[in-house]
Amino acid sequence: MAAPTVPSGTGTPGTPRVLRAMNDRTALDLLVAHGPLTRTRISELSGLSKPTASQLLARLAEAGLVRTRSKERGRPGPDALLYEIDPTAALVAALSVDPRGVSAVVADIAGTVVGRARVAADPAAGGTADRTARLVGEAVGRALREAGAERSRPHTTVIGTPGAIDPRSGELRYAPHLPGRRSRTLRTEIAEALGAPVAVENDVNLAAVAERHTGAARGHDDFVLVWVDDGIGAAIFVNGALLRGATGGAGEVGYLPLPGAPLARGGPGAYAGADAGGGFQSLVAVPAVRRLAGGAPLAEALADPRVRAETGRRLADGIAALVAVLDPPLVVLSGAVPRAGGEELRALVERELTGLALPRPLLRLSGLQDDPILGGALLSALARVRDEVFDTG
């Protein structure tokens, strides 16, 4: 068998160039994780010698990736310089797109949010082909202005949106909830509006990324997040990676056939209606819960013991089907319905699951207070930009 080739410019594994790049990335990751550190502390955490740590820090400072922030005071001996990620190395944008508008945050490469914006979608404007791209461009522009970086462009932009993402092309296969539905060209249109590359990701998958980072799934490599909001979806983590499916449709449980619900027929177009055309979504999405209470607001509806009990039973039916197939150790409930129902709804679902499925996973409410979709988009954008900018090989 022929020996594998190494792309030009990347170096051969084990060569000084590759080893330097690996050491650089180790130091940069430590600064991201711990914040400002002394050269001595970087040496201790990385296992590198002090001379090697000094050389790489000088190299990273020259490349504009680290800077000295201040001196540590109050300790015996001479003051020690602190090193930190240079936040000016790159900006990222993270967005959440829904039928009501676009939310955007801009952050520096260290992860500090420096600008926010929300642009509402005018229902009267209709679904013009470039409407979503224009809203995204406006939201990012406002966030950049708030950050004082209106003349800058994000190095990396990640957008969370309903719909299935083709795992090969990265394009939306469908997105019926969006204002303007030319989903197959949406990524290109947004990239043109921003003048920078764009990655589009399923919104529920991003919520699960955020949950795994700082929420109820922290420390778990295997879990399912069930999103119960105006729409229904699931994100599935297996061995620390998202399960996407052959066409990107893994987790589209709104279509799941359940007793008491009409079958969801008609393809993606049926998914856009208030009752999703049938299936799991027609039983437990926000409009369905409100109908159980005669149209009352969601919080008021779920305060009614009868409505809460029926919603818990319906949720348990759908979750039991997921558990029977996937056998996850943990299921996290997220979205407007679990948030409004709180611990009482979670406990009802847990009790109803008894006897419906043999495996008994942990069942937790989301541990996140802020928008989990936007948070997951930001985490994804930061991971992408660091992989590119921190590569010194």
VOGU-3710 file (C-alpha; in Angstrom, 3 decimals, decimal comma):
1> maaptvpsgt> 0,000/0,000/0,000  1,347/3,411/-0,911  2,320/5,728/1,909  -0,210/8,502/2,578  0,711/11,871/1,171  0,849/15,028/3,235  -0,687/18,140/1,686  1,858/20,726/0,605  2,677/23,227/3,335  1,407/21,136/6,242
11> gtpgtprvlr> 4,701/19,445/7,078  5,375/15,814/7,923  4,111/14,403/11,231  6,885/14,597/13,798  8,832/17,374/12,070  9,743/20,512/14,055  7,161/22,552/12,124  4,318/20,228/13,044  5,445/19,949/16,641  5,640/23,732/16,930
21> amndrtaldl> 2,101/24,037/15,566  0,864/21,431/18,064  2,546/23,252/20,961  1,115/26,564/19,772  -2,392/25,139/19,707  -1,951/23,618/23,163  -0,950/26,982/24,598  -3,779/28,809/22,827  -6,349/26,280/24,043  -5,071/26,703/27,598
31> lvahgpltrt> -5,497/30,474/27,361  -9,038/30,019/26,026  -9,924/27,610/28,841  -8,223/29,396/31,748  -7,926/33,029/30,741  -4,700/35,014/31,295  -1,763/32,853/32,408  1,889/33,381/33,200  4,581/31,722/31,153  5,362/29,531/34,167
41> riselsglsk> 1,742/28,403/34,487  1,508/27,632/30,760  4,657/25,544/31,120  3,166/23,652/34,077  -0,206/22,992/32,411  1,222/22,002/29,035  4,265/20,054/30,157  6,489/22,221/27,971  9,801/23,525/29,229  9,999/27,193/30,191
51> ptasqllarl> 12,331/28,033/27,282  9,921/26,334/24,829  6,976/28,166/26,379  8,846/31,474/26,053  9,645/30,827/22,400  6,105/29,905/21,453  4,595/32,859/23,326  6,929/35,221/21,491  5,960/33,550/18,218  2,241/33,813/18,977
61> aeaglvrtrs> 2,572/37,448/20,005  4,351/38,251/16,739  1,528/36,491/14,857  -1,046/38,654/16,645  -2,649/35,740/18,499  -1,605/36,558/22,080  -0,761/39,712/23,973  0,515/40,624/27,410  -2,237/42,025/29,540  -0,688/43,178/32,808
71> kergrpgpda> 1,587/42,083/35,584  0,624/39,850/38,463  1,123/41,650/41,724  0,947/40,606/45,342  3,067/37,474/44,974  6,616/36,945/46,239  9,412/37,510/43,745  9,445/39,617/40,604  6,173/40,446/38,831  5,287/37,977/36,066
81> llyeidptaa> 3,780/38,939/32,724  0,322/37,584/32,001  -0,494/36,322/28,524  -3,966/36,206/27,014  -5,654/35,612/23,665  -5,558/38,792/21,581  -9,274/39,472/21,085  -8,609/41,480/17,918  -7,368/38,371/16,070  -10,857/37,682/14,660
91> lvaalsvdpr> -14,563/38,349/15,106  -17,373/35,805/14,780  -21,107/36,224/14,283  -23,788/33,862/15,566  -27,419/34,090/14,532  -30,764/32,492/15,252  -33,354/32,794/12,483  -37,063/32,200/13,039  -40,317/33,310/11,406  -40,459/36,390/13,627
101> gvsavvadia> -36,994/37,696/12,829  -33,265/37,342/13,349  -31,187/37,531/16,539  -27,448/38,142/16,214  -24,420/38,361/18,472  -20,871/39,318/17,550  -17,983/38,058/19,679  -14,208/38,254/19,618  -12,089/35,127/19,249  -11,733/34,879/23,037
111> gtvvgrarva> -15,509/34,417/23,265  -16,471/37,820/24,683  -19,750/39,078/23,208  -19,203/42,651/22,005  -22,440/43,340/20,098  -26,067/42,183/19,965  -29,034/42,913/17,716  -32,546/41,731/16,992  -34,285/42,499/13,706  -37,993/41,704/13,517
121> adpaaggtad> -39,490/40,272/10,338  -42,428/42,289/9,046  -45,267/39,801/8,391  -46,677/42,172/5,793  -43,456/42,078/3,767  -44,219/38,609/2,387  -41,787/35,843/1,550  -39,489/37,434/-1,011  -36,601/35,259/-2,116  -33,848/37,353/-0,507
131> rtarlvgeav> -35,748/38,418/2,601  -33,881/36,203/5,069  -30,501/37,246/3,642  -31,413/40,921/4,007  -32,591/40,437/7,596  -29,390/38,564/8,476  -27,240/41,282/6,910  -29,101/43,974/8,844  -28,834/42,090/12,163  -25,095/41,478/11,792
141> gralreagae> -24,554/45,092/10,720  -26,328/46,397/13,812  -24,370/44,065/16,111  -21,087/45,181/14,514  -22,026/48,825/14,998  -22,759/48,186/18,667  -19,326/46,551/18,917  -17,706/49,567/17,290  -16,582/47,367/14,416  -18,967/48,463/11,683
151> rsrphttvig> -16,178/48,409/9,096  -15,197/44,855/9,982  -16,506/41,558/8,704  -16,899/38,444/10,816  -14,271/35,855/10,051  -16,836/33,113/10,691  -20,636/33,185/10,827  -22,890/30,352/12,039  -26,665/30,530/11,630  -29,188/28,367/13,439
161> tpgaidprsg> -32,445/27,762/11,608  -35,268/25,212/11,460  -34,855/22,647/8,707  -32,656/19,738/7,683  -29,055/20,467/6,661  -27,551/18,250/3,961  -24,526/16,645/5,688  -22,535/16,595/2,438  -23,136/20,052/0,990  -24,056/21,991/4,123
171> elryaphlpg> -27,087/23,407/2,294  -30,615/23,531/3,688  -32,782/20,794/2,227  -35,893/22,647/3,341  -36,768/25,463/5,738  -40,520/26,102/5,606  -40,499/28,323/8,697  -38,185/30,941/7,216  -39,175/34,308/5,762  -38,377/33,595/2,100
181> rrsrtlrtei> -38,029/29,881/1,302  -35,376/29,426/-1,355  -33,609/27,257/1,175  -31,219/25,568/-1,252  -29,604/28,886/-2,143  -29,988/30,541/1,240  -26,429/29,991/2,446  -24,976/31,515/-0,725  -27,321/34,496/-0,536  -26,414/35,170/3,109
191> aealgapvav> -22,684/34,822/2,397  -23,035/37,376/-0,390  -24,928/39,750/1,922  -22,232/39,495/4,612  -19,237/39,278/2,299  -17,909/36,312/4,286  -18,377/32,516/4,481  -21,426/31,221/6,341  -22,272/27,892/7,960  -25,928/26,956/8,447
201> endvnlaava> -26,915/24,505/11,183  -30,154/23,014/12,446  -31,412/25,072/15,381  -32,145/22,134/17,694  -28,699/20,665/17,073  -27,202/23,989/18,170  -29,367/24,016/21,287  -27,933/20,593/22,139  -24,371/21,867/21,601  -25,028/24,621/24,132
211> erhtgaargh> -26,683/22,167/26,548  -23,659/19,882/26,396  -21,261/22,776/26,982  -22,856/24,471/29,984  -26,325/22,995/30,535  -28,066/19,856/31,733  -26,035/17,590/29,402  -22,630/18,857/30,488  -20,212/15,938/30,720  -22,451/13,624/28,675
221> ddfvlvwvdd> -21,294/12,181/25,347  -24,599/10,370/24,751  -27,966/12,074/25,165  -31,082/13,233/23,336  -32,433/16,772/23,516  -36,155/17,075/22,816  -37,132/20,587/21,730  -40,818/21,418/22,348  -41,733/24,878/21,123  -43,705/26,244/18,171
231> gigaaifvng> -41,977/23,363/16,375  -40,800/19,969/17,628  -37,370/18,495/17,051  -34,694/16,330/18,618  -30,913/16,415/18,629  -29,045/13,163/19,165  -25,494/12,970/20,510  -23,717/9,615/20,181  -20,128/9,219/21,404  -19,770/12,978/21,608
241> allrgatgga> -20,884/13,660/18,019  -24,202/14,745/16,530  -26,111/12,048/14,681  -27,279/13,697/11,456  -28,607/10,839/9,330  -28,054/10,124/5,645  -29,875/13,273/4,491  -29,568/15,461/7,585  -33,044/14,553/8,790  -32,171/12,726/12,009
251> gevgylplpg> -34,225/14,173/14,840  -37,152/15,471/12,767  -39,540/13,942/15,295  -42,343/16,383/14,569  -43,406/13,855/11,928  -43,370/10,937/14,387  -46,677/8,995/14,103  -48,386/8,684/17,476  -51,781/7,442/18,694  -54,336/10,224/18,654
261> aplarggpga> -52,572/12,277/15,989  -53,251/12,328/12,258  -50,358/11,214/10,112  -48,141/14,062/8,878  -48,390/13,760/5,118  -47,330/16,034/2,300  -43,605/16,416/3,002  -41,863/19,491/4,402  -44,678/21,849/3,438  -46,976/20,170/5,946
271> yagadagggf> -44,472/20,956/8,689  -45,086/24,694/8,448  -48,694/24,726/9,638  -49,894/25,420/13,148  -50,467/21,718/13,750  -47,587/20,494/11,538  -50,081/18,497/9,489  -50,134/15,725/12,081  -47,707/13,581/14,053  -46,018/14,352/17,365
281> qslvavpavr> -45,963/18,083/16,700  -49,735/18,287/16,364  -50,026/16,958/19,943  -47,449/18,889/21,986  -46,240/22,019/20,155  -47,223/25,387/21,617  -50,385/25,750/19,469  -51,566/22,262/20,511  -51,045/22,958/24,222  -52,876/26,268/23,933
291> rlaggaplae> -55,782/24,554/22,156  -56,123/22,210/25,122  -56,733/25,312/27,253  -59,135/27,001/24,848  -56,508/29,337/23,427  -55,085/30,580/26,717  -51,456/31,814/26,811  -48,937/29,017/27,233  -47,976/29,708/30,862  -51,645/29,948/31,852
301> aladprvrae> -52,474/26,783/29,921  -49,776/24,723/31,665  -50,833/26,080/35,068  -54,083/24,132/34,552  -53,540/20,656/36,102  -55,701/19,012/33,438  -53,766/20,554/30,546  -50,433/19,865/32,219  -51,331/16,202/32,802  -52,480/15,686/29,205
311> tgrrladgia> -49,380/17,442/27,836  -47,169/15,255/30,027  -48,871/12,107/28,760  -48,477/13,143/25,138  -44,843/14,095/25,623  -44,152/10,753/27,277  -45,653/8,889/24,314  -43,273/10,571/21,866  -40,226/10,323/24,114  -40,949/6,626/24,727
321> alvavldppl> -40,619/5,992/20,984  -37,227/7,725/20,934  -36,052/5,849/24,012  -37,139/2,485/22,588  -34,987/3,052/19,485  -32,004/4,995/20,849  -31,773/3,918/24,522  -30,053/7,158/25,605  -28,785/7,534/29,181  -30,146/11,096/29,315
331> vvlsgavpra> -33,061/13,011/27,781  -33,095/16,807/28,102  -36,350/18,740/27,670  -35,945/22,201/26,167  -38,053/24,866/24,472  -41,043/26,967/25,461  -43,312/24,128/26,624  -40,886/22,491/29,115  -39,808/25,942/30,297  -43,409/26,958/30,996
341> ggeelralve> -44,328/23,581/32,511  -41,235/23,435/34,711  -40,471/20,687/37,190  -44,120/19,690/37,552  -44,354/18,866/33,846  -40,989/17,068/33,886  -42,108/14,889/36,799  -45,360/14,046/35,013  -43,463/12,982/31,892  -41,113/10,870/33,991
351> reltglalpr> -44,012/9,078/35,679  -45,811/8,510/32,389  -42,664/6,984/30,873  -42,804/4,171/33,416  -44,015/1,102/31,566  -43,975/2,778/28,136  -40,312/1,987/27,476  -38,062/-0,548/29,165  -34,955/1,685/29,367  -35,259/4,414/31,999
361> pllrlsglqd> -33,056/7,372/31,044  -32,429/10,374/33,236  -34,943/13,087/32,360  -33,823/16,672/32,941  -35,026/20,158/32,128  -32,717/22,430/30,177  -30,137/24,090/32,384  -29,769/27,157/30,155  -31,258/30,593/30,829  -30,252/32,399/27,632
371> dpilggalls> -31,273/31,539/24,070  -29,769/28,047/23,602  -29,854/28,237/19,793  -27,893/31,474/19,741  -25,535/30,104/22,386  -24,888/26,954/20,382  -24,312/28,982/17,220  -21,718/31,072/19,048  -19,930/27,988/20,394  -19,878/26,488/16,904
381> alarvrdevf> -18,573/29,718/15,359  -15,807/29,989/17,949  -14,747/26,379/17,395  -14,562/26,982/13,641  -12,627/30,237/13,824  -10,128/28,853/16,322  -9,465/25,821/14,160  -8,522/28,172/11,331  -6,851/31,119/13,058  -4,999/29,064/15,683
391> dtg> -3,465/26,812/13,021  0,124/28,065/12,824  1,449/25,099/10,847
//
